[in-house]
């Protein structure tokens, strides 16, 4: 493929799979890819967008679209997602993950694997989920997490989601590892919170990796360093 053909291919539209690094925002990844396309392929006006955010404390699969393929971002966003999550029982945090410090402790020693399996089974199906106060949802034109970080958290309206399946991968109390398949708009942090409530022991999300979006899998994803290094050979 010639250099000009490669440029045109990105303009016509490509679907790129990336493994987002820990602590990066979703826009950090978009910015890096756009910069590489601008500088290495001389495409100053190339469109690049992502099909679904990941929190900075999460890693795993992100879909980025270029050029005309950005028109199909909503299709990718609407696909079911799969996550591998570590949940720590016995403690809660205001953000439901490790962004904030533990605020309360709870007993967890009484829990058994059958207890946990039953709660996970009961949590599948359509349901209303209240988003975390530390989320990017807009409230009066301001991101909810900005209110929360100022000590003024706002209650967010519950919205309909669906948990298609939850599988317990391991239970080494106080930590659980689960595999979740869910609909667009599901907050795994909020799922961790709800699991803790139903078990009678508070919980928060300790680690999160997105492993699948629709038919796209993390095993097929690039890391950003390889993309930048090998862009002209893609």
C-alpha positions as CSV (number, residue, x, y, z in Angstrom):
1,X,0.0,0.0,0.0
2,X,1.3,3.4,-0.9
3,X,1.5,6.3,1.5
4,X,-1.3,8.1,-0.3
5,X,-3.5,5.0,-0.2
6,X,-2.9,4.6,3.6
7,X,-3.9,8.2,4.1
8,X,-7.1,7.7,2.1
9,X,-7.9,4.6,4.1
10,X,-7.9,6.5,7.4
11,X,-10.0,9.3,5.8
12,X,-12.5,6.8,4.4
13,X,-12.8,5.3,7.9
14,X,-11.1,2.7,10.0
15,X,-12.1,1.0,13.3
16,X,-9.1,0.8,15.6
17,X,-9.0,-1.3,18.8
18,X,-6.8,-0.1,21.7
19,X,-5.9,-1.3,25.1
20,X,-6.3,1.9,27.2
21,X,-3.5,2.3,29.8
22,X,-4.2,2.8,33.4
23,X,-4.7,6.4,34.5
24,X,-5.3,7.7,31.0
25,X,-8.6,9.4,30.2
26,X,-10.4,8.3,27.1
27,X,-9.6,11.6,25.5
28,X,-5.9,11.1,26.2
29,X,-6.0,8.1,23.9
30,X,-8.0,10.0,21.2
31,X,-5.6,12.9,21.4
32,X,-2.5,10.6,21.0
33,X,-4.0,8.8,18.0
34,X,-5.1,12.0,16.3
35,X,-1.7,13.5,16.8
36,X,0.0,10.5,15.3
37,X,-2.3,10.7,12.2
38,X,-1.7,14.4,11.8
39,X,2.1,14.2,12.1
40,X,3.0,10.8,10.5
41,X,0.3,10.7,7.8
42,X,0.1,14.5,7.3
43,X,-3.7,14.5,8.0
44,X,-4.3,17.8,9.8
45,X,-8.1,17.6,9.7
46,X,-8.6,13.9,10.3
47,X,-11.7,13.0,12.5
48,X,-11.1,10.7,15.4
49,X,-13.7,9.7,18.0
50,X,-14.1,6.9,20.6
51,X,-17.1,4.6,20.9
52,X,-17.5,4.6,24.7
53,X,-15.5,6.0,27.5
54,X,-13.4,4.2,30.1
55,X,-12.6,5.8,33.5
56,X,-8.9,6.7,34.2
57,X,-8.8,3.9,36.8
58,X,-10.0,1.3,34.2
59,X,-8.0,-0.4,31.5
60,X,-8.9,-2.4,28.4
61,X,-10.7,-2.3,25.2
62,X,-11.6,1.0,23.5
63,X,-12.9,1.4,20.0
64,X,-11.6,4.5,18.1
65,X,-13.1,5.4,14.7
66,X,-11.4,7.6,12.1
67,X,-12.7,9.6,9.1
68,X,-16.1,8.6,7.8
69,X,-16.3,5.7,10.2
70,X,-17.0,8.2,13.0
71,X,-20.6,8.2,11.7
72,X,-21.0,4.7,13.0
73,X,-19.8,5.5,16.6
74,X,-23.3,5.2,18.0
75,X,-23.6,1.6,16.6
76,X,-20.4,0.5,18.4
77,X,-21.5,2.3,21.6
78,X,-24.8,0.5,21.7
79,X,-23.2,-3.0,21.6
80,X,-23.0,-5.1,24.8
81,X,-19.9,-4.8,26.9
82,X,-17.9,-7.3,28.8
83,X,-15.8,-6.4,31.9
84,X,-13.5,-8.2,34.3
85,X,-13.8,-6.6,37.7
86,X,-12.2,-6.9,41.1
87,X,-14.6,-5.9,43.9
88,X,-13.4,-5.4,47.5
89,X,-15.9,-6.3,50.2
90,X,-16.0,-4.8,53.7
91,X,-15.5,-1.2,52.8
92,X,-17.1,1.6,50.8
93,X,-15.8,4.8,49.2
94,X,-17.7,7.9,48.1
95,X,-16.7,7.3,44.4
96,X,-17.4,3.5,44.6
97,X,-13.8,2.9,43.4
98,X,-10.2,3.8,44.4
99,X,-10.5,7.5,43.4
100,X,-11.5,8.4,46.9
101,X,-10.6,7.0,50.4
102,X,-12.5,4.4,52.3
103,X,-15.3,6.1,54.4
104,X,-16.9,3.1,56.1
105,X,-16.0,-0.5,57.1
106,X,-18.3,-3.5,57.2
107,X,-18.0,-7.2,58.2
108,X,-17.5,-9.7,55.4
109,X,-16.2,-12.8,57.2
110,X,-19.7,-14.3,57.4
111,X,-20.1,-14.5,53.6
112,X,-19.7,-17.8,51.7
113,X,-19.4,-18.6,48.0
114,X,-23.0,-19.8,47.8
115,X,-24.1,-16.4,49.3
116,X,-22.2,-14.6,46.7
117,X,-23.3,-16.8,43.8
118,X,-26.9,-16.3,44.8
119,X,-26.7,-12.5,44.9
120,X,-24.9,-12.4,41.5
121,X,-27.6,-14.6,40.0
122,X,-30.3,-12.3,41.4
123,X,-28.7,-9.2,39.9
124,X,-29.0,-10.3,36.2
125,X,-31.7,-8.9,34.0
126,X,-33.2,-5.5,33.3
127,X,-33.0,-3.1,36.2
128,X,-32.8,0.5,37.2
129,X,-29.3,1.7,38.3
130,X,-28.4,4.9,40.0
131,X,-25.2,6.3,38.5
132,X,-22.3,7.2,40.8
133,X,-22.1,10.8,42.0
134,X,-18.5,10.8,40.8
135,X,-19.6,10.3,37.1
136,X,-19.3,12.4,34.0
137,X,-23.1,12.9,33.7
138,X,-24.2,16.5,33.3
139,X,-26.2,18.3,36.0
140,X,-27.2,21.8,35.1
141,X,-24.4,21.9,32.5
142,X,-21.7,20.7,35.0
143,X,-20.2,17.3,35.3
144,X,-21.5,15.5,38.4
145,X,-18.0,14.6,39.5
146,X,-17.2,18.3,39.8
147,X,-19.9,18.8,42.4
148,X,-18.8,15.6,44.2
149,X,-15.2,16.7,44.4
150,X,-16.3,20.0,45.9
151,X,-18.1,18.1,48.6
152,X,-21.5,18.8,47.1
153,X,-22.6,15.4,45.5
154,X,-25.9,15.4,43.7
155,X,-28.3,12.5,43.4
156,X,-28.6,11.3,39.9
157,X,-31.7,9.8,38.4
158,X,-31.7,6.0,38.0
159,X,-31.7,4.7,34.5
160,X,-32.6,1.4,32.9
161,X,-29.7,-1.0,32.2
162,X,-29.4,-4.7,31.7
163,X,-27.0,-7.1,33.2
164,X,-26.9,-10.0,30.7
165,X,-24.6,-12.3,32.8
166,X,-22.3,-12.3,35.8
167,X,-19.8,-15.0,36.5
168,X,-17.8,-15.4,39.7
169,X,-14.2,-16.0,38.7
170,X,-12.8,-16.1,42.2
171,X,-13.7,-15.4,45.8
172,X,-10.7,-14.7,48.1
173,X,-12.4,-12.6,50.7
174,X,-12.5,-9.7,50.9
175,X,-11.9,-9.6,47.2
176,X,-14.1,-11.0,44.4
177,X,-13.3,-11.2,40.8
178,X,-16.2,-11.3,38.4
179,X,-16.9,-11.3,34.6
180,X,-19.9,-9.1,33.7
181,X,-21.7,-8.8,30.3
182,X,-24.0,-5.7,30.3
183,X,-25.8,-3.1,28.3
184,X,-24.6,0.3,27.2
185,X,-24.6,2.8,30.1
186,X,-23.9,0.3,32.9
187,X,-21.6,1.6,35.6
188,X,-19.5,-1.3,37.1
189,X,-18.7,0.9,40.0
190,X,-22.4,1.2,40.8
191,X,-22.7,-2.6,40.3
192,X,-20.0,-3.1,42.9
193,X,-21.9,-0.8,45.3
194,X,-25.1,-2.7,44.8
195,X,-23.4,-6.1,45.2
196,X,-22.1,-4.9,48.6
197,X,-25.5,-3.7,49.7
198,X,-27.2,-7.0,48.7
199,X,-24.5,-9.0,50.6
200,X,-25.0,-6.9,53.7
201,X,-21.3,-5.8,53.4
202,X,-20.2,-2.6,51.7
203,X,-18.1,-2.9,48.6
204,X,-16.1,-0.9,46.1
205,X,-14.5,-1.4,42.8
206,X,-10.8,-2.3,43.1
207,X,-9.9,-2.8,39.4
208,X,-11.7,-2.9,36.1
209,X,-10.7,-4.1,32.6
210,X,-13.0,-4.0,29.6
211,X,-12.5,-7.2,27.6
212,X,-15.1,-7.0,24.8
213,X,-17.4,-4.6,23.0
214,X,-19.9,-6.5,20.7
215,X,-17.8,-8.7,18.5
216,X,-14.5,-6.9,19.2
217,X,-12.2,-8.4,21.8
218,X,-9.3,-7.0,23.9
219,X,-7.0,-9.7,22.6
220,X,-7.1,-8.1,19.2
221,X,-6.3,-4.6,20.5
222,X,-3.1,-2.5,20.0
223,X,-1.2,-0.6,22.6
224,X,-0.6,3.1,21.8
225,X,3.2,2.6,21.5
226,X,2.9,0.0,18.8
227,X,0.4,2.1,16.9
228,X,2.7,5.1,16.9
229,X,5.7,3.0,16.0
230,X,4.1,1.0,13.2
231,X,1.5,3.5,11.9
232,X,2.9,3.7,8.4
233,X,2.8,-0.1,8.1
234,X,-0.8,-0.6,9.2
